[in-house]
């Protein structure tokens, strides 16, 4: 069992709510190398031979098991790029807990680009949890650019629960999904920016099979002078249904831009998009302040409830 330092343990508590343990199927990447990893009876993790990253093989007998693959970067000036592929067999049921935390106490940019591809077999059910977090007293930027590619075969179900907690100076998030017949996609994206941080989230969902569906909910809070851009795109190539909802709270001098795109290429493609951007309601603040809260405390309660 690998011994973890204080910074690594602290970051893991932020990005892995269920608790990272060196048991079952797991892989901890630290400053560009696999610090420790393990397999279970039904989940095998193999190091790639041609580029940095791992291949995760989840067999059809997997039921209710978890695999944890967090990343920690605490070296200032490091750029870490990793390619992870997940091969989920027909009928498997699994929870994949990922996420990355950057601790930067130096003056140079620290960056992690995680490219994750999911090949999900017929009737499989996958829940993917990913949290991003930054900290450190240095002036160097903390940059996270995740790329998520999801390919769903017939009757497969995929739930993407992704969150940027705080402390990430710059992020460009790319998500591409292909849905087969009767495949279902559920997405919950939560994003927090503050100070001068910038965030861009691009998502394209191709519904290629009859009966496929997608439900996408994006919730964000922009504070300070931060800027956010959302570009969700839903394309219906068959008889399908999709609902995309983007809600944002804007505070201080922040800026939020939502650019929805829906494209029905089939007569029976039903796609709906909703977007709302607004500030915190004064009546909400007043009500909470009558309970003895300061304005800052009241704002924190409202923001937390909105994101959760």
C-alpha positions as CSV (number, residue, x, y, z in Angstrom):
1,X,0.0,0.0,0.0
2,X,1.4,3.4,-1.0
3,X,1.8,6.1,1.6
4,X,0.1,9.3,0.7
5,X,1.3,12.8,1.7
6,X,-0.9,15.4,3.4
7,X,-1.6,17.4,0.3
8,X,-2.6,14.4,-1.7
9,X,-4.9,13.1,1.1
10,X,-6.5,16.6,1.3
11,X,-7.2,16.8,-2.4
12,X,-8.6,13.3,-2.5
13,X,-11.2,14.3,0.1
14,X,-12.3,17.1,-2.1
15,X,-12.6,15.2,-5.4
16,X,-13.7,11.7,-4.1
17,X,-16.7,12.1,-1.8
18,X,-17.1,8.4,-1.3
19,X,-13.5,8.1,0.0
20,X,-10.5,6.9,-2.0
21,X,-9.3,3.5,-0.7
22,X,-6.5,1.3,-2.0
23,X,-8.7,-1.7,-2.4
24,X,-10.8,-3.2,-5.2
25,X,-10.3,-1.5,-8.6
26,X,-8.4,1.8,-8.4
27,X,-5.6,3.9,-10.0
28,X,-4.1,7.0,-8.4
29,X,-2.2,9.2,-10.8
30,X,0.2,11.7,-9.1
31,X,2.3,14.2,-11.0
32,X,2.1,12.2,-14.2
33,X,2.7,8.7,-12.9
34,X,0.6,5.9,-11.5
35,X,1.4,6.0,-7.8
36,X,-0.7,2.9,-7.0
37,X,-3.3,0.7,-8.6
38,X,-5.3,-2.5,-8.1
39,X,-7.7,-4.8,-9.8
40,X,-10.9,-6.6,-8.7
41,X,-12.3,-9.9,-9.9
42,X,-14.4,-8.2,-12.6
43,X,-12.5,-5.0,-13.3
44,X,-9.0,-5.0,-14.7
45,X,-6.8,-1.9,-15.2
46,X,-3.9,-2.0,-17.7
47,X,-1.3,0.6,-18.5
48,X,-1.2,1.8,-22.1
49,X,1.9,1.0,-24.0
50,X,1.8,3.7,-26.7
51,X,0.8,6.8,-24.7
52,X,0.2,7.9,-21.1
53,X,-2.9,6.5,-19.6
54,X,-4.8,3.3,-18.7
55,X,-7.3,0.9,-20.2
56,X,-10.1,-0.2,-17.9
57,X,-11.9,-3.4,-18.7
58,X,-15.2,-4.0,-16.9
59,X,-16.8,-7.4,-17.5
60,X,-20.5,-8.2,-17.8
61,X,-20.6,-9.8,-14.4
62,X,-19.9,-6.4,-12.7
63,X,-22.9,-5.4,-10.6
64,X,-22.8,-2.4,-8.3
65,X,-19.0,-2.2,-8.1
66,X,-17.0,1.0,-8.0
67,X,-13.7,1.9,-9.7
68,X,-11.7,5.0,-8.5
69,X,-9.3,6.8,-10.8
70,X,-8.4,10.2,-9.3
71,X,-5.6,12.5,-10.4
72,X,-3.5,14.8,-8.2
73,X,-1.0,17.4,-9.5
74,X,1.0,19.3,-6.9
75,X,4.1,20.2,-8.9
76,X,4.2,23.8,-10.2
77,X,4.9,24.1,-13.9
78,X,3.7,20.6,-14.8
79,X,1.6,19.8,-17.8
80,X,0.0,16.3,-17.5
81,X,-1.9,14.7,-20.4
82,X,-3.5,11.3,-19.9
83,X,-5.6,9.1,-22.2
84,X,-8.0,6.7,-20.4
85,X,-10.3,4.2,-22.2
86,X,-13.1,2.3,-20.5
87,X,-14.5,-0.8,-22.1
88,X,-17.8,-1.7,-20.4
89,X,-19.2,-5.1,-21.4
90,X,-22.8,-5.9,-22.1
91,X,-25.0,-5.9,-19.0
92,X,-22.4,-4.5,-16.6
93,X,-23.5,-2.1,-13.8
94,X,-20.6,0.1,-12.5
95,X,-19.8,3.5,-10.9
96,X,-16.6,5.2,-12.0
97,X,-15.3,7.9,-9.7
98,X,-12.7,10.2,-11.3
99,X,-11.7,13.8,-10.9
100,X,-8.6,15.9,-10.6
101,X,-7.2,18.3,-8.0
102,X,-4.3,20.7,-8.6
103,X,-2.3,22.2,-5.7
104,X,-0.1,25.0,-7.1
105,X,2.0,27.0,-4.7
106,X,4.5,28.2,-7.3
107,X,4.6,30.8,-10.0
108,X,4.2,28.6,-13.1
109,X,1.1,27.1,-14.6
110,X,0.1,23.6,-13.6
111,X,-2.2,21.8,-16.0
112,X,-4.0,18.5,-16.5
113,X,-5.7,17.4,-19.6
114,X,-7.7,14.2,-19.2
115,X,-9.1,12.5,-22.3
116,X,-11.6,9.8,-21.3
117,X,-13.4,7.6,-23.8
118,X,-16.2,5.2,-22.8
119,X,-17.2,2.3,-24.9
120,X,-20.5,1.1,-23.3
121,X,-22.0,-2.2,-24.3
122,X,-25.6,-3.2,-24.9
123,X,-27.8,-2.9,-21.8
124,X,-24.9,-1.7,-19.6
125,X,-25.5,1.0,-16.9
126,X,-22.6,3.4,-16.0
127,X,-22.5,6.2,-13.6
128,X,-19.4,8.5,-14.0
129,X,-18.6,11.0,-11.3
130,X,-16.0,13.6,-11.9
131,X,-15.0,16.6,-9.7
132,X,-12.4,19.3,-10.4
133,X,-10.7,21.4,-7.8
134,X,-7.8,23.8,-7.4
135,X,-5.9,25.2,-4.5
136,X,-2.6,26.7,-3.5
137,X,-1.1,30.1,-2.6
138,X,1.1,30.5,-5.6
139,X,0.5,32.9,-8.5
140,X,0.7,30.1,-11.0
141,X,-2.5,29.2,-12.8
142,X,-4.4,25.9,-12.2
143,X,-5.8,24.7,-15.6
144,X,-8.0,21.7,-16.2
145,X,-9.2,20.7,-19.7
146,X,-11.3,17.5,-19.7
147,X,-12.3,15.7,-22.8
148,X,-15.1,13.1,-22.4
149,X,-16.2,10.8,-25.3
150,X,-19.1,8.5,-24.7
151,X,-20.3,5.8,-27.1
152,X,-23.5,4.0,-26.0
153,X,-24.8,0.8,-27.7
154,X,-28.4,-0.4,-27.7
155,X,-30.3,0.0,-24.3
156,X,-27.2,1.4,-22.6
157,X,-27.6,4.0,-19.8
158,X,-25.0,6.6,-18.9
159,X,-25.1,9.1,-16.1
160,X,-22.5,11.9,-16.1
161,X,-22.2,13.8,-12.9
162,X,-19.5,16.4,-13.3
163,X,-18.6,19.4,-11.1
164,X,-16.0,22.1,-10.9
165,X,-15.9,22.9,-7.2
166,X,-13.6,26.0,-7.0
167,X,-10.0,27.1,-7.5
168,X,-9.7,26.3,-11.3
169,X,-8.4,29.4,-13.1
170,X,-9.1,28.2,-16.6
171,X,-11.0,25.2,-18.1
172,X,-12.3,24.2,-21.5
173,X,-14.6,21.2,-21.2
174,X,-15.4,19.1,-24.3
175,X,-18.0,16.4,-24.2
176,X,-19.1,14.3,-27.2
177,X,-21.8,11.6,-26.9
178,X,-23.2,9.1,-29.5
179,X,-26.4,7.2,-28.6
180,X,-27.6,4.0,-30.1
181,X,-31.1,2.5,-30.1
182,X,-33.0,3.1,-26.9
183,X,-29.8,4.4,-25.2
184,X,-30.3,6.9,-22.4
185,X,-28.0,9.8,-21.3
186,X,-28.4,11.8,-18.1
187,X,-26.0,14.7,-17.4
188,X,-25.7,17.0,-14.4
189,X,-23.0,19.6,-14.8
190,X,-22.2,22.0,-11.9
191,X,-19.7,24.8,-12.3
192,X,-18.4,27.5,-10.0
193,X,-16.0,30.3,-11.0
194,X,-14.7,33.3,-9.1
195,X,-12.1,36.1,-9.3
196,X,-10.8,36.2,-12.9
197,X,-11.4,32.6,-13.8
198,X,-12.7,31.6,-17.2
199,X,-14.7,28.4,-18.1
200,X,-16.0,27.1,-21.4
201,X,-18.2,24.0,-21.7
202,X,-18.9,22.5,-25.1
203,X,-21.2,19.5,-25.4
204,X,-22.5,17.7,-28.5
205,X,-25.0,14.8,-28.2
206,X,-25.7,12.8,-31.3
207,X,-28.9,10.7,-30.9
208,X,-28.5,8.1,-33.7
209,X,-30.8,5.3,-32.6
210,X,-34.6,5.2,-32.4
211,X,-35.9,5.6,-28.9
212,X,-32.7,7.2,-27.7
213,X,-33.0,10.1,-25.2
214,X,-30.9,12.7,-23.4
215,X,-31.6,14.8,-20.3
216,X,-28.9,17.5,-19.7
217,X,-29.0,19.9,-16.7
218,X,-26.2,22.5,-16.3
219,X,-26.1,24.7,-13.2
220,X,-23.4,27.4,-12.7
221,X,-22.5,30.3,-10.4
222,X,-20.2,33.0,-11.7
223,X,-18.7,35.5,-9.2
224,X,-16.1,38.3,-9.2
225,X,-14.9,39.1,-12.7
226,X,-15.1,35.5,-14.0
227,X,-16.5,34.5,-17.4
228,X,-18.4,31.4,-18.5
229,X,-19.5,30.2,-21.9
230,X,-21.9,27.2,-22.5
231,X,-22.5,25.6,-25.8
232,X,-24.7,22.6,-25.6
233,X,-25.7,21.0,-28.9
234,X,-28.3,18.2,-29.3
235,X,-28.7,16.5,-32.7
236,X,-31.6,14.2,-33.4
237,X,-30.8,11.8,-36.2
238,X,-33.7,9.4,-35.4
239,X,-36.9,9.1,-33.4
240,X,-35.6,10.5,-30.1
241,X,-36.1,13.0,-27.3
242,X,-33.8,15.4,-25.6
243,X,-34.2,18.1,-23.0
244,X,-31.4,20.6,-22.3
245,X,-31.6,23.0,-19.3
246,X,-29.0,25.6,-18.5
247,X,-29.4,27.8,-15.3
248,X,-26.9,30.3,-14.0
249,X,-26.5,32.7,-11.2
250,X,-24.5,35.8,-11.9
251,X,-22.8,37.9,-9.2
252,X,-20.6,40.9,-8.9
253,X,-19.1,41.8,-12.4
254,X,-19.2,38.3,-13.8
255,X,-20.3,37.3,-17.3
256,X,-22.2,34.2,-18.5
257,X,-23.0,33.4,-22.1
258,X,-25.3,30.5,-23.1
259,X,-25.3,29.4,-26.8
260,X,-27.8,26.6,-27.2
261,X,-28.0,24.6,-30.5
262,X,-30.6,22.1,-31.3
263,X,-30.8,20.2,-34.6
264,X,-33.7,17.9,-35.6
265,X,-32.6,15.8,-38.6
266,X,-35.5,13.4,-38.3
267,X,-39.3,14.0,-38.4
268,X,-39.8,12.4,-35.0
269,X,-36.9,14.1,-33.2
270,X,-38.2,16.1,-30.2
271,X,-35.7,18.4,-28.7
272,X,-36.2,21.2,-26.1
273,X,-33.8,23.7,-24.7
274,X,-34.2,26.1,-21.8
275,X,-31.8,28.7,-20.5
276,X,-32.0,31.2,-17.6
277,X,-29.4,33.6,-16.2
278,X,-30.1,35.9,-13.3
279,X,-28.9,37.3,-10.0
280,X,-29.9,36.2,-6.5
281,X,-33.4,37.4,-5.6
282,X,-33.4,40.2,-3.0
283,X,-36.4,38.6,-1.3
284,X,-34.4,35.4,-0.7
285,X,-31.5,37.4,0.9
286,X,-33.9,39.4,3.1
287,X,-35.6,36.3,4.3
288,X,-32.4,34.6,5.3
289,X,-31.0,37.7,6.9
290,X,-34.0,37.9,9.2
291,X,-32.8,34.5,10.5
292,X,-29.6,36.2,11.7
293,X,-27.4,35.5,8.7
294,X,-25.0,38.1,7.2
295,X,-25.5,38.9,3.5
296,X,-22.4,36.8,2.7
297,X,-23.7,33.8,4.7
298,X,-27.1,34.1,3.0
299,X,-25.5,34.2,-0.4
300,X,-23.5,31.1,0.4
301,X,-26.7,29.2,1.5
302,X,-28.5,30.1,-1.7
303,X,-25.6,29.2,-4.0
304,X,-25.0,25.9,-2.3
305,X,-28.7,25.0,-2.6
306,X,-28.8,26.1,-6.2
307,X,-25.8,23.9,-7.2
308,X,-27.0,20.9,-5.2
